[in-house]
Amino acid sequence: MKFGGTSVADTERLNRVAARLIERAKSGDDVVAVVSAMGKVTDDLITQAEQITPSPSKRELDMLLSTGEQVTIALLAMAIQQQGYEAISFTGSQVGIVTDAVYSKARIVRIDAACVLTALAQKKIVIVAGFQGRTLDGQITTLGRGGSDTTAVALAAGIKADACEIYSDVDGIYSADPRIVSKARKIDYVSYEEMLEMASSGAGVLAMRSVEFARNFDVVMHCRSSFAPSDQMGTIVTGEDSNMEDAVVSAVTHDTGEAKITIRGVPDRPGVAATVFDILGQNNVNVDMIIQNVSDAGLTDISFTVPEADINSVSSALEIAMKEIGARTWNIDKDIAKVSIVGAGMKTHPGITARMFKTLADKGINIDIISTSPIRVSCIIAADQTEEAVRALHTAFELDLDD
């Protein structure tokens, strides 16, 4: 059972989570909880670091940020003990979450969950710090955005748990952001593949890496609200089965946290693009959508999108790349958004892409970049047209909840 920052934001909510964990333990389940830092603690720690230096060492930043979850696990263990049940807390390092050495974006390479299994055998509720691990030589690392989700799924796989329940302040996965689309529907079941596409295109309920881990190790995920009754159904993420609706389009997602980079005057010769994206990869920049213009007089432009959080890394990488490839200049456009439609049924229904483009055109929304997969179509548009686009697409694909 994983609880996000809003679920453990203060001592009152910690006590509520403690009671829920005890309830599950008393029902006969072996219970492991993975928790995030309380409320905005991580953001506050980042702010403090930036007040010291605008470019903190990633190693030291990981050392700092890992303390947030350690506070939560200790307080939650105390809350459970105060309510009369045995509990024990572990950091990511103590649990044996071993990662690579990429600070701030570390990837889990293995888990040694022996101490968790020992504590469960002693009928204790186990509390584990999310978002963190350690390298083979003992250095503390953090897993990046959504890291606590990834910790929970990896741990569930490691101990062969029946399910991994992800608790947050929302009660499941919706067909669109309910804050934008009032008629968005809650989805009861969604496949790993659909959820991966939704997470990668802006749905913020689950981190993409956690869904990828769940698919690879066949971990059933259950998204639920920590503020709803314990018997309330959320959304189950699993392999495709007969319980799932055969919808052509399951959801409309959006992401306003990306920026578009355009490199102008790129020599149009073999190996240039490889050089650019190799340097970006070496700087741990995640590139999303890419487009290259038709060559003119031996020169072309390359545009691609990246998370806004990677802008500093992109800038450093392009300073190197520009010299190597001999391009003229480059610029950043942050006033963009990505809107996407996702659905397993798209594989067998022609005309879906055309309907998406026509819907946007009818609203006067221009498309800048297009990217597709068998079950997703994504478009880059102007940021100020995001909400209008999402609502129009949601209606066009008949996802609106009936009154």
N, C-alpha and C positions, 0 to 999 in steps of 0.2 A: 504494500500500500504506500504510494508516494503522495506526499502533500507539498504543494507549492507554497511560495512565500506569503500569499494572501491567506492561506489556510492556517498559518502559524504566526500571524503578524503580531500577536500580543499574547499575554499570559492567559487571558480568557479563552482565546481560540486554541492555545496549546492544551489547556485542560479539556476542551471539547474533543480535540483529536485524541488525547489520552483515553477519554471515555470510550470513543469509537474503537480504538485498538483493543481495549480491554474487553469490550463487548464481543468482538470477533474471536479473541483468544478463548473466552469462556464458552463460545459456541463449539469449540473443539478444533479450530484452525491453528496451525502454527503461523505466527504473524511476524513479518519483517516490515518495518517502516523506513522509507527513505525520505528525508526532508531537505527542504531548501533553507536558505537564510531567511530570517524573519522580515517580512514586509519589504522595505526599501533599503535594507542593510547593505546589500551588495552595491547599490547605486551610491549610497553614502560613502562607502569605502573608496569607490572609484573617484568620487569628488575630492575626498581628502588627499588621495594620491596625486591628483591633477593640481591640487593647490601647492604641492611640493615641487612637482615637475610636470611639464606638459607631455613628456615622453618617458614614463616610468619603465624601468627594466621589466620585461615580461615575467622573468623568474620571480622578482620581488613582488610584482603585482599578484601573481598566483599565490605566493606566500601570504600576502595580505588578505586576498579574497577568500581563501580557504577557511579563515577564522569565522566567517559568518555562519556557516553550517555547523561548526563545532559548538557555537553558542546554543543553537537550536537543539541539537541532539542531547546535550547535557540537561537543558531545561525540560525537554519532553520526557526524558528518562526519570527525572525527579518528579514530574507531574504524575506519571504512571505509578511510581513507587508510593507517592502520597495517597493515591487512590486505592492502595492495597494490593498491587500486583507487581511481580518481579519484572524488571527491565534492565537492559544494559545497552550502553551506547558505544559505537565504534566510528572512528574516522575512516575515510576512504583508504588511507594507508594501512590502518589496522586490519581492515577487511581483506586486504590483499588485492585491491584494484590496481593492477599494473598497467601503465600507459607508455606510449612513446614519449619522446622528450620535446614535443612541440608545445611550448608554454602557451597558455590561454586557449588552445584548440587541441588539446591532447586527445588521442584516440586510445581506447581500451584494447590491450593486447591479450590480457588474461585476467582471471579472477581466482583467487584461492579463498574459498568461502568456508574453510574448516571451522573458524571461530564462530561463524554464524550458525552452522549446523550443531556445534557443541552447545551453544546457548539455547537453541530451540529444543534440543534434547533435554535440557534442564528446565523446560517450560517457562522460559523467559521471553518477553517481547523484545525483539532486537531492533535498535534504532541505529540507522546508518546515515552518515553525512553524504548528501548527494553532491554532484558537480566536481568531485575531486578524486585524485588518485596519486600514485607515485611512480617514478621511473624505476628501472631495475637497480640504479645506484642510490635510490632513496630520496630523490628530489621531489618536492610537492608540485603537482600540476593541477590545472583545472581543465574541464572538458568543454568549455565554451557555452554558447547559447543553448538552453535546453538540456544542460548537462545532468541535472538531477533526474530527468526522464530517462536519459541514457543509462545512468547508474542503476535506476530501478529495474529496467528491462534486462540489463546485463546480469544483475544480481539474481533476478528471477530465473534467467537461463542457467546461471551457475548452480543454483540450489534446486533446479527442476520444480519450480513453483507451479501450481495449477493455473494461476493467472497473475497478471500484474495490473493492479488497479491504480489509475492515475487520478488523483483528486485535485480539483482546482475550484475556482469561483464560478465555473460554468458547468451545466449539467449534461454536456455531451458535445458531439460534433454536429454542426448545423450546415444547411445547404448554402448559407452565406452568413456573413457577420450580422447577427441580429440587431446590432447597433445601427446598421445601415439599412437593412431590409427587414421591416417589421413583420413580414409574412414568411420569414425563413423557417424551414422545417428542421426539427431534430431528426438525425439519422440514427436508426436503431442498430444497424449493422453496416460495416464498411470493410472492404477488402484491404489487405496490406498495400496492394499496388495503387488503389485509389487514394488511400491515406498518404502514401509517399508523395504522390503528385500534388495532393492538397497541401501537405506540409511544405513542400518545396516551392509552392506558388503563393504562399502567404497565410494559410490557415494556421493560426498561432496556438491552437490548443495543445498540439503534440509537436515535439521537436522531430525533424526529419530523421536524424541519426538514431533516435530511439525506435522509430517505426522500422527503419532498415534493420536494426538489430533484432527486433521482434520477428520480422519476416525470416531472417536468416536462421534463427534458432527456434522458430515456431512457438513464440510466446504469445499467448492470448492477452490483448490489452483491453482494459475496460475503463473508459473515461467517465468519471462521475463527479458530482458536486459534493464538496465537503460540508456544504450548508444545507443539503437536502436530506430527507429521511434515508436511513440506511437501506431500505428496501426499494428505493426509487431507481428505475432503470436508467442507465446512461447510454453510451454508445460502445458497442463491442467491435474491436478491430481484430480481424482474424483472416484466415484463408477464405476464399470464396466458397459459399455453400448455398443450399436451397432457401435459407431464411432471408437472403438478401433480395431486395427489390431489383428487378431487371430494368433499371432506369437508364435511359440513353445518356443523360447528363445528371450527375448526382449533386454537383455543387458548383457555385461560382466563387472564386477566391480572388483576393487582391493583396498586393504588397506595395506599400509606399516607402519601404526602407531600402530601395536600391538606387543606384546612380548609373548614368550612362557615360562611358568613356569613349571619346572618338579620337583616334590617331590619324592625322591628316598628312598627305604627301608621302605615303608609304611606298617604297620601291616595289613594283609588282614582279617579283621573281620568286622562285621556289625557296622555301626555308625561312622566309621573313616572318610569316605568321607563327611558325614553330618557335622561332627565337623569342618573339614577344611573349607567347603564352608559357614557354618554358621558364622564362625569368619570373613571370607572375606566379607560377606554380612553386618555384623555389622560395618565394616570399609568402607562401601559404595563403594566396589570394584565391577565393572561390569565384570563378567566372561562370556566369549563368548563360545569357543569350549572346550570340555573336552574329554579326552581319558584315560582309565585305562588299564594297561597291565595285561596279565595273571599272576596269582600268581605263585611264585617260592619259595619253602621252607617257605611258610607262609608270604612272603613279596611281595609287588607289587610296581609299580611306577604309579603316577598320573601326567598327563600333562594337562595344560589348558592355554588358551590365555586370555590376558587382554589388555586394552589400555596402551600404554607406559606411558601416563600421570598418571596412577595409580600405577606405580612401587613403589614409596615411601610408599604408603598405603599398598601395597601387602607385602613389606618387614616387616613392623611393624606387620601386621596380622600374617605372617608366623612365626615370632619369638615366638608368643604365641602358634600357632597351632602345631609347631614342638614339643614343650614340652608336649603338651596335648596328642598327638597321638604316640609319641615315634619314629618318622621317623628318618632316618639317616642324610639326607642332602637335599638341594634343590639348583637349579641354574636357571639363567635367560638367554634366547636366544633372542636377539633383532634383529638378522639378518634373520627375517622371513617376509613373506607377505601372505595375504589371497587373493586368486582369486576366483571369484564366477560367476556362470551363473544364471540368473534370468528370469523367464517367466511363465505366467499363463498357457500356453499351455503344460507345462511339466507334468501337472497332468494327461493328457490323451495320452501322447506319450511315450511309453516305449523305452528304449535304449539310453536315453539322457545322463545318468550318464556314461555309458560305452563309449560313444563317447567322452565325456570330458576327461576321464582317458586315452583313446587311443591317443587323440590329445597331451596331455601333455607327454605321454610316447614317442611318435614319436619325440618329441623335446628333449628327454633326461632329462625331468624335473621330479624329484622325489616328491612324495606326502607324507607328514608327518602326517597330521591329516585331517580327512574328517568329514563334518557336512552337513546334509540335512534337507530340509523342503519340503512340497508338491510343492513349486514353486522355490526352490533354491538349488543349490549344491555348497558348498564351500570347498576349499582345502588349506591347509597350505603348502607353498613351500619356497625355499630359496629366500631371498629378491633380489639377483642379477639376478634372472630369471623372475622377475615380468613382465617386458615389453614384453619379448618374449612370455610368456604364454598368456597375454592378447591379443596380436595380433593374435596368433595362434588360440585361441578359437573364437575370433571375426570372423575370416575367416571360421573356421570349421562349425560354426552355421549360415553361410550365412547372416551375418549382414553387410558385407562391402557394402558401398554405391557404386552403379554402376558409372563408369566414363561417 
